[in-house]
Amino acid sequence: MSDAETLEIMKSGRPAKGMPAFASLGSARLKTLVRHLRSLQGRGDAATLAGDPQRGQTLFFGKARCSECHMVNGIGGFLGSDLSAYGLAHSAAEIRSAIISPDTDLDPRRRAVVATVRNGQKYSGMARNEDNFSLQLQSPDGTFHLLAKSEIEHLEFLPRTLMPADYGSTLNANEIDDLVGYLARVAKSAPAVRAKGSKWHGEEDD
């Protein structure tokens, strides 16, 4: 099948054969799935990357401060996701877009949260677990806060992630290419099983 035909099947599903429709994932994620299927067939994007992976690694753990939230090969933060295998299922264009436009097609469940409790204290970060009675929130410093819903006066889900949205201006085009090159290169040496859990802020869990 062509990419377009495969994409249409993913969108519409095949109810008679027990396959549900996945249109709710959105076109960007469905196209990523198609590309991943092609890579499994040995037909992935083999375009030469413009960036320098070595410089990208220096940026990731230095100036760009990516490692404060994201981990690669066991090194870095854990507020964001492990990006060791992110490049396995994402093209260079998609990696670049995730860096400079992290809030595009944002999954509501990955939005930043601000919780204000009855004494006026505010907690901000990512909602890790939520039920009818409590909210587990992780703040940017990595601390987990378990808040009772009865004590929360106001809960706001912001229209953005915690990832900086200004990399397009704080990093030049060559530096963005270097970061893309690093994430694409490091993914080639990562175990394929880890690709399933690799995502930027704002991307949905499988």
C-alpha positions as CSV (number, residue, x, y, z in Angstrom):
1,M,0.0,0.0,0.0
2,S,1.0,3.6,-0.5
3,D,1.6,5.9,2.5
4,A,-1.7,7.6,1.8
5,E,-3.7,4.3,1.8
6,T,-2.0,3.2,5.0
7,L,-2.8,6.5,6.6
8,E,-6.5,6.3,5.6
9,I,-6.8,2.8,7.1
10,M,-5.3,4.2,10.4
11,K,-7.8,7.1,10.3
12,S,-10.9,5.1,9.5
13,G,-10.1,1.7,11.0
14,R,-11.5,-1.6,9.8
15,P,-14.4,-2.3,12.2
16,A,-15.3,-5.5,10.5
17,K,-11.9,-6.9,11.2
18,G,-11.7,-5.6,14.7
19,M,-9.4,-2.6,14.1
20,P,-10.6,0.7,15.6
21,A,-10.2,4.1,14.0
22,F,-7.3,6.2,15.3
23,A,-8.2,9.5,13.7
24,S,-8.2,11.1,17.2
25,L,-4.4,10.8,17.3
26,G,-4.2,13.5,14.7
27,S,-2.4,13.6,11.3
28,A,1.1,14.3,12.7
29,R,1.2,11.3,15.0
30,L,-0.4,9.0,12.3
31,K,2.2,10.1,9.8
32,T,4.9,9.3,12.4
33,L,3.4,5.8,12.7
34,V,3.5,5.3,8.9
35,R,7.1,6.4,8.9
36,H,7.9,4.0,11.7
37,L,6.3,1.1,9.7
38,R,8.3,2.0,6.7
39,S,11.5,2.0,8.8
40,L,10.6,-1.5,10.0
41,Q,10.4,-2.5,6.3
42,G,13.8,-0.9,5.7
43,R,12.3,2.0,3.8
44,G,12.9,4.7,6.4
45,D,14.2,8.2,5.6
46,A,17.9,7.8,4.7
47,A,18.5,11.5,4.1
48,T,21.9,12.8,5.2
49,L,21.6,14.9,8.3
50,A,23.1,18.4,8.1
51,G,24.0,18.7,11.8
52,D,27.1,17.6,13.7
53,P,26.1,15.0,16.3
54,Q,29.2,15.8,18.5
55,R,28.3,19.5,18.7
56,G,24.7,18.5,19.2
57,Q,25.7,16.4,22.2
58,T,27.6,19.3,23.7
59,L,24.5,21.5,23.2
60,F,22.2,18.9,24.7
61,F,24.2,18.7,27.9
62,G,25.3,22.4,27.8
63,K,23.9,25.6,26.3
64,A,20.5,24.2,25.3
65,R,20.0,22.6,28.8
66,C,18.0,19.7,27.3
67,S,19.5,17.3,29.9
68,E,18.0,19.2,32.8
69,C,14.6,17.5,31.9
70,H,15.5,14.8,29.4
71,M,17.7,11.8,29.7
72,V,19.9,10.1,27.0
73,N,21.6,6.8,27.7
74,G,21.1,7.0,31.4
75,I,22.4,10.6,31.8
76,G,20.1,13.6,32.4
77,G,16.9,14.6,34.1
78,F,13.6,12.7,34.4
79,L,11.0,15.5,34.3
80,G,10.7,15.0,30.6
81,S,11.0,11.7,28.7
82,D,14.0,9.6,27.9
83,L,15.1,10.6,24.4
84,S,17.6,7.9,23.8
85,A,15.5,6.3,21.1
86,Y,13.4,9.2,20.0
87,G,15.1,9.4,16.6
88,L,14.1,5.9,15.7
89,A,10.4,6.8,15.1
90,H,10.8,10.5,14.1
91,S,12.2,12.1,11.0
92,A,14.7,14.9,11.1
93,A,11.9,17.4,10.2
94,E,9.8,16.1,13.1
95,I,12.6,16.3,15.6
96,R,13.3,19.9,14.5
97,S,9.6,20.8,14.8
98,A,9.5,19.3,18.3
99,I,12.4,21.4,19.4
100,I,11.3,24.8,18.0
101,S,7.5,24.3,18.3
102,P,6.9,22.0,21.3
103,D,3.3,23.2,21.8
104,T,2.1,22.3,18.3
105,D,-0.6,19.6,18.3
106,L,-0.2,19.4,22.1
107,D,-1.9,16.4,23.8
108,P,-4.0,17.9,26.6
109,R,-2.7,15.4,29.0
110,R,0.9,16.7,28.6
111,R,0.1,20.3,29.4
112,A,1.7,22.2,32.2
113,V,-0.4,22.4,35.4
114,V,-0.8,25.1,38.1
115,A,-2.6,24.0,41.2
116,T,-3.6,26.6,43.8
117,V,-4.5,25.2,47.3
118,R,-6.8,26.8,49.8
119,N,-4.0,28.6,51.7
120,G,-2.9,30.4,48.5
121,Q,0.2,28.3,47.8
122,K,0.7,27.4,44.1
123,Y,2.3,24.3,42.7
124,S,3.3,24.1,39.0
125,G,4.6,21.3,36.9
126,M,3.3,18.1,35.2
127,A,0.4,16.1,36.4
128,R,1.7,12.5,36.8
129,N,-1.4,10.9,38.2
130,E,-4.9,12.2,38.9
131,D,-8.1,10.6,40.2
132,N,-11.4,11.9,41.7
133,F,-9.7,12.5,45.1
134,S,-6.1,13.5,44.5
135,L,-3.5,14.9,42.1
136,Q,0.1,13.9,41.9
137,L,2.1,16.8,40.5
138,Q,5.8,16.9,39.7
139,S,7.5,20.3,39.8
140,P,10.4,21.3,37.6
141,D,12.9,20.5,40.3
142,G,11.7,16.9,40.3
143,T,9.8,17.0,43.5
144,F,6.5,15.1,43.7
145,H,3.5,16.7,45.4
146,L,0.5,14.7,46.4
147,L,-2.4,17.1,46.7
148,A,-5.9,16.2,47.9
149,K,-8.6,17.5,45.5
150,S,-10.5,18.8,48.5
151,E,-7.7,21.2,49.3
152,I,-7.3,22.4,45.7
153,E,-9.1,25.7,45.2
154,H,-8.2,26.2,41.5
155,L,-6.6,23.8,39.0
156,E,-5.4,25.2,35.6
157,F,-4.1,23.2,32.7
158,L,-2.0,25.7,30.6
159,P,-2.0,25.6,26.8
160,R,1.7,24.7,26.7
161,T,4.3,22.2,28.0
162,L,7.1,23.0,30.4
163,M,9.6,22.8,27.5
164,P,11.0,26.2,26.4
165,A,9.3,27.5,23.3
166,D,12.1,29.9,22.3
167,Y,14.7,27.6,21.0
168,G,14.0,29.0,17.5
169,S,15.5,32.3,18.7
170,T,18.0,31.3,21.4
171,L,19.6,28.7,19.1
172,N,20.7,29.4,15.5
173,A,19.8,27.2,12.6
174,N,23.1,25.3,12.7
175,E,22.7,24.6,16.4
176,I,19.2,23.2,15.8
177,D,20.6,21.0,13.1
178,D,23.3,19.8,15.5
179,L,20.7,18.8,18.1
180,V,18.7,17.0,15.4
181,G,21.8,15.2,14.3
182,Y,22.7,14.1,17.8
183,L,19.2,12.7,18.6
184,A,19.1,10.9,15.3
185,R,22.6,9.5,15.7
186,V,22.2,8.4,19.3
187,A,19.0,6.6,18.5
188,K,20.7,4.3,16.1
189,S,22.7,2.8,18.9
190,A,19.7,2.6,21.3
191,P,17.7,-0.7,21.8
192,A,14.6,-0.6,19.5
193,V,12.4,-1.6,22.4
194,R,13.0,1.8,24.0
195,A,11.6,3.7,21.1
196,K,8.0,3.1,22.3
197,G,8.5,5.3,25.4
198,S,10.5,8.1,23.8
199,K,8.7,11.4,23.4
200,W,9.1,15.1,23.9
201,H,7.0,17.1,26.3
202,G,3.6,17.3,24.8
203,E,3.6,13.9,23.1
204,E,1.2,11.2,24.1
205,D,2.1,7.9,25.7
206,D,1.4,4.7,23.8
